[in-house]
């Protein structure tokens, strides 16, 4: 049985990403850790042979991940993509994509047309750019979308039950006695945000609570966006008694602004988030959250893409994973 990078990582007691960095002579690896990895490589007899495979099979063994921005969501996503990709013996090329810039479009176009990648994974909102979708479809390049804006029957994609998660959290807040629930929306041009908005509305309608558009604030899904949106909401008369932020970073910004305003959480205002990636359980009080199954989404997406690249049929071309509710001290 051939030795894989996973075997080396296990023997060296480190991540697959670290082994890859050592093999590729990259920096940012501590000297003692580098020596441990090199010793594990010698002991296992591991020999990277991707170049030979590329020549024989006329493939790059490179998967491209398209990202639109940087943040905790993207960081967690990237870490899992690298892990799953390496397990399948594929390198990962991370490419930012900003459709408003012609240079960004050209870089992605060159990657595809010059056969420098075997497949592509898009993340929101990249898939909402008509130029990119047309380019991918015309090229025939294997691709998988994560949480696409407009999923169709033939589009391979992986997503989560965003509607159900938002519905359940909103209902939890209602059951705690809240009727004025402020929603920190995020981007309405992204499918997750839209489905979460619909879930929020559906829960209010079920409990016959009028929908107040003033309680819906569009904001960036980051710390500053959450802080700014919270200030807008708390300036209302009367202000909301609960806030539901559609990202962890936005919720952290909301908590910061509430503390600045001297509003105790949860005594005066309850706070919930959608994501539960890292920060929700690292700050005080811990933030009640809808747990987004990001690791499962990434694993399914990469495995689906590798199957498409290698000419085998994935188990399913459309996968929707469940969310769950975690209640903490903020509510």
N, C-alpha and C positions, 0 to 999 in steps of 0.2 A: 504494500500500500504506500503510495507516494506521500511524502511529508508536505503539509500545507503551512501557510503563514499562521493559521490558527494554532497548529501544534507548537510552533515557535513561541507565539504569544503566551500560550499556556505554560510552557516550560520556563519562560523568562518572567512569568507573573506580571504581565503588562498588557496593554491593549493592542489590538491588531494594527491600529493607526500608528502606534509607536514603532512596531516592527517595520512597517512600511517606510517610516521616516528614516530609520537606520539603514535599511536596504538601499534607499534612494539617496543616502548621504545628505539628508536635510538637517538643518540646524534645529534648535529648540528641544534638544534631547540632552538630559543631564549626562555627564561623562560616565558616572557609575552605572546608570541605566543603559547607556549605549553598550558598555562592556558586557553587561549581563545579557543583552539581546544578541550580541556577536557570539558570546559563548554558547548560547542556546542554538544559534544557527550552526555553529561548528559541531555541537554534540548531536544534533538531529540530522545533520547532513542536508539541510534545506538549501535548494538551489532555485532561485527565481528564474523562470524560463519563459517569460511572457513574450520577449522579442522573437524567439523561435516560433512560437505559436502564431504571432502576428504575420510573419513571413509566409508560413505554410498555408494558413487559413485565409489570408488576405483580409484580416480584420484588425481593428485598432485595439480591441479589448479596453475601450474607454467609454464610459457612460457619462453623459453631460447632465448636470443638474442646473436648471435655470432658476435663479432667485431674483426677486425684485428689490429687496431691502435687507437690512441687517437688524437683528433683534434676538431676543431669547428664543422665540419660535424657530427662527432660521438656524440659530446655533444648535439647538437640540435636534432639529431635522437633519442638519449636515452631519453631526456626529453619528447618527444612526445610519445615514446613507453610506458613509465611509465604511462602517462596520459590515453592513450587509453586502456592499459592493465588493469589498476585499474578500469576504468569505466565498464569493462566486468567482474570485480571481479576475475582477475587473477594476481598473483604475477609475477614479472619479474626477471629472473636470467640473469645477464649479464656475459658472458663468453668470454674472449679473446681467439683467436685461431691462433696459429702459426704452420702451418703444418710441418715446418722443425724440430720441437721439438717433440719427441715421447711422452713426458710427457703431452704436450698440446693435442695431439691426444687421449691419454688415458683418460684424464679428460672428454672430450666430449663423448668418447665411453662409459665410465661408466655412465654418465648422461642418455644416451639413453638406455643402456642395463639394468640398474637398475630401469627403469621406474620412474625416479625422475622428469621428465618433461613431459608435455602433448603435447608440440609442439615446433617447432624451426623456428626462422627467421634468415636467413643468409644475411650478407652484403658483398659487394666486398672487397677483392678477395677470400673470404672463399669458395665460390661455385666453384672456379676453381681447388680445390684440389680433385683429383680422389678418394682418401681414404675416405674423408668426404662424398662425394656424394654416393659412394657405401654403406657406413655405413648407411646413412639415408634411401636409397632405400630398403636395405635389412631389416631394422627394421620396415618399414611401418609407421614410425612416421609422423604425419601430419607436413608439413613444407611449408614455403613460402620463395622464394628468392626475395631479393631486388636487382634490376639491375644485373641479372645473366649474366655471360660471354657467355654462349651458351643456350639461352632459347629454349625450345622445346615445342611441342604442348601439352604435358601432364604435364608440370612443372608449378605449381602455382607460379606466380611472379607478381611483380609490378615494373614498371620502368617509365622513363620519355622520352620525345622526344629530346634526346640529339643531334641527328643529326640535327634536325630542328633548335634547339636553336643555335648551333654553326654556322650553315649555315647563319641564319638571322643576327647574330652579325658580322660575317665576312663580309657579304654584307653591313651592315651599315658602317663598317670601310672603305670599298672600296668606297662607295658613298661619304664618307668624303674626298676622294682623296688619300687614302693610297693603295699602291701596295706592299710594302715590309712590310708584317705583320708577326712578330715573334710569334711563338706558343710555350707556355710553357706547355708541353704535359702531364705530369703525368705518370701514369702507363699504358703501352700498353697491359698488361694482364688483364685489366678490361674493361668491355663492355662500360661503360660511356665514358672513354677516347678514345676508338676506334671509337665510333660513333661520338664523337665531332671532332676527326681528320678527319673522312670522310666528315663531314659537312663543315669543313674548306676548304678541298680540292675541294669539289663540288662548293662552292661559287667562289673560284679562277678560276676554270675551266669555269664556266658560263661566267665570265667576261674576259676570255681569258688572264688570268695572269699566267705566267709560275710558276710552283711549285718549289721553291728553298729549297732543303733538308737542307741546312745550317740554314734556318729559323725555323726548327723544332728541339726543344731541349727537350730531355727526362729529367725530373726532379722529385724530390719528391714533392708531393702536399702539401707543407708546406712553412713556411716563409723563411727558409734557402734555400730550393730548388728553390723558386722563385727568391731570391736574386742572387744565383749562376748562374741560367740560364740567368738572365738579363745581368749579366756581360759578359757572353759568347756571347750573341746576340749583345750587344753594342760594342764589340770588332771587329765585322765584318766591312768590308769596301766595300760598304757603310753599315751603320747600319740600322736596320728597323726604320720606322717612326711610327709604332704602335706595341703594344704587346697585345697578347690575352692569358691570364692565365686561365688554366682550373680548378682553385679553388680560393676561396676568399683569403685564407692564402698565396697562391703563388703570387697572385696579390699584396698583402700587402708587401711581400718581394721584389717584382719588384719595387714598388713605393719607398720603402726605398733605394734600390740600385740606382735608378734614381736620387733621391735627393742627395745621397752621391756623385754621379758623376757630380752634378750640371746641370742635364738635366731637364728643366722644363716640367711639365705635365699640360695641353696637348699641350703647345706651340711647343715643339720640338718632343715629343713622346706621342702619345695617348695610353691609357691603358684601357683594358676591362677585365672582369672576367666572370667565369661561376660559379654560385652558388647563390650569393646575400643572404647569410644566416644571417650574422650579420655585419662583419667588413667592407663590401663594402660601407655601408652608415654611418659608424661611424668614418671614417677618412677623411682627407681633402687633395686633392679634393675627393668628393665622386666618387666611381668607377662605371662606366657604367657596367652593368652586365646582363647576362642571368639568370633570376630568376628560380631556380630549385625548383620544388614543393615538397620539402622534407616532410613537414607536411602531405600533402595529400597522399604521397606515404606510409608513416608510418601508417597513419590511415587506408588506404585500406589494407595494408599487415596484420596488427593485426586483423582487422575485418574478413578478409579472413581466417586467421589461426584459429580464434575462431570458425568460422562456420565449418571448417574442423574437429576441435577437437570435437565439439559437434554433429557431424554427420549430419549437414545440408549442403546443397550445396550453396557455395557462389554465388553471382550474376554473377560473372565472374572469371575465373581462370587465366586470363592474362589481366592485366590492364596497359595501357600506358597513363600517364598524360601529358598534354601540358606544355611547358615552355613559358616564355614571356620575352620581352626585356625592360630593364629600362636604360635610358640614363642619365648620370650625368656629372659632371664637368671634369672628366678625359679624355673625348673624345672631 
